[in-house]
């Protein structure tokens, strides 16, 4: 995730190297929460379940195997057009990008045990409450300014 300009000064000068160490050395280019591989296109069902090409299996949002689901080729096969049934829609595909996340939401706390390599989905889920808090704070501040100058 990009660093907001107003939060840039919280991060150490060697943040890029520290982030690379967490994402590619410690996590071995995989999300530490769900196991999605960095830089690869991943087929998913939209609910956190994704297709792991390396193991030829579906995995849930925590990286555990999901039994009894057919491979993605079965979903995408569809029906022949002469039956009058439209073909099945293609499953969504997303390119995975890892980012280093602060587990306690404090950008000044850069201890390795406070950092995790997370894919976009896991990072957004992890930061959801913090994003809501910041959005509320921003709206509150803007409304207060509006009331002050009206």
N, C-alpha and C positions, 0 to 999 in steps of 0.2 A: 504494500500500500504506500502511496506517496506520503511524504511527511508534510503536514500543513506548515506554511511559512512561519506562522506565529509560534509553532512548537519546535522549529528547527534548532534553536539554541539549547534545548533540553538534551539533545543527542550528542554523544562524544564525537570528537574529530575523526576517529577511526571507525565510525559506525558501519561503513560499507564493508570493511574487512571483518568486523565482528559478525555482521549479518551473514556474510559468505561462510564463515566458519560454522555458524549454527546450522544454516540451511544445507550446505553441501558436504561438510565433514561429519558433523555429529548426526544429522538426520539422514545422511546419504541420499539427498535429493528426493525425499519423500515427506509428505505431510506427517507430522508427529501425532496427529489426532485420527486421521482416517486412512493414511497410507497412500494417497494418490501421488503418482510420480510427477516430478517437476518437468515442465516443457513438453509434455505429451498431450495429445488429444484424447479425452476420456469420454466414452459413451455413458450416459446416465439416464435415470428414469425421472429426474426432477424432484425426487423426495430424499435425496442423499444416497440412494443406491446407485452404484457405479460398476462398470465392467472392468475387471482387472485382466488385461491381455496377457500378462506374464504368467498368471496362474489359471487363465481361462475359467474365471468364476466371477459371480456377482459379489460385491461387498457392500455392507451398509455404511451409514455415516460415521461409524466408529472403526471401520476397517475389518469387521468380522465377516466371515463368509455367510452368504445368504443361500440356503439350500432351496431346491425345488423351483428355480427360475430357469427357463430355457435361455440359451445364448442369444445375443442381440440379433443374429441373423434370422432367427425365427420370428422375432417381432417385425423385422423389416421386410420379410418375404412378401407379405400381403397376399391378396387373392388375384387370380388372373382376371383381366378386364372383361372377358366374355361372360362372367357370372353376374355382372351388374353390380357387384360389390366393389366400392372404391378401394384401392390399395391402402394398406396401413401406413400411417405417417411415419416418417423417419424419426428415429430416436435422437434427442438433442446431444450434441457433442460440444465439449468445452475444453479449451486449452488450459492446463494447470500451470499456475505461476505461484511459486512459494514466496512467502515473505516472513520476516522475523517479527514475532508479536511479543509484546510485554504482557506476561500473564497477570500482573497486578495493575496494568494500565498506567504505570508510572514510567515515563520515558527516561527518567534519571536513574532508574534501577536497572543496570545492565549486567547483573550477575548472570552467568550461564544458566543457572537453574530457574531464573525468572524469564528466560527467553525460550520461545518455541518456534519451530519452522511450521507454518500453517499455510494451507492452500487458501484460495479466495473464499470459498464457502465456509470453511472452519474459522477463518479470521473474522468474517462478517458475523457469524454466529457468536463468536467469543466477544466481540466488541459491540454487540447489538445494544446492550443496556447503556454503555458509555455513549454511543451515538445518540440514543434517545435523550440522555441527560444533557448532552451538548446542544442538541436541537432545541430542547425546552428552554435552556438557558439563553440561547440566541434569540428565540422568539420573545421570551420575557423581557430581555434587554431592549429589543426593538420596540416593543409595545410601550415600555416605560419611557423611552425617548420620545415616542409619538405623543404620549400623554403630556410630557413635559413641555413640548413645543406647540401644542395645539391651543 
